[in-house]
Amino acid sequence: MDSQQGHSRLKPGEEDFPYDLESILGNPFHMDARRPVDRLLRYERVLEAKTAWTPLDFEGKRVLEIGCGPLLGWGPIAVYLGSTEYVCIEPRYRSEVLESDVVWTRFFLPLYQQLDALFDRGISFDDFADRVRSRIQVDPVAIKDCTRAGGMADIVVSNGVLHHIAELDSALDRIKHLSHASTRQFHVIHFNDHMSPPDTPFREIYRQDPAEYFARDSLLNLKRPSEISALFDRMSIPVTVIPYIVDQAIEPYDLAPYWTQFDKSDLAIQIAFFVN
């Protein structure tokens, strides 16, 4: 990522994170098979420490993941753990990645080995591969354009995605349509600027009003936790906001006028869970 102050992270209309086979094979972040498992277990451990959290149960469940990335997100974990249907919403999905024998050897086999060690469900790698191929479906569209049947999802997840969606109200309206009365929601949302170092995580956001940011960058929608919580409420999607990482040094920020309307505790949240 470009960490130089003043440089655009993503120009308006520009695509980020290429998902073609060559780029994925050359990207250590994507090809680290430990990462999806680590994230899910770590997130649930944090939630258990902070609240009365009941871990996600994928057995027999239909799951919808928004923005799964090039390697099916948490889908392989869910189908290993018994999910019967896992729908991935990923506009930039490239089927060549899942068709690559190299990807299966370098990513899916190590992922299976991690799952087998952690959960020991007695599933062979061939069975796991069959579940990935038969139970996971990818819709290469934006979430607002998803035409799946209403109420199809028992669990809806997104991991570092909703803060990138400009038309977030339309996306949440579609999430509402695809959920039912007892659907579990699990959304991890980032609020930092994706550019600055850990000691100044909001530098490229709070020093300017949104109009200035959007004139040169379109990576983030800039909505704060209170705004996203209000959108969930407006769509009648029940979630609780659980802060994950909070910037304790928010006070020294020289805020542009727009940001002074927000409570400092709202501005200080770097990452939060929106869950039920």
Order of alpha helices (4+ residues) and beta strands (2+ residues): alpha-alpha-alpha-beta-alpha-beta-alpha-alpha-alpha-beta-beta-alpha-beta-alpha-alpha-alpha-beta-alpha-beta
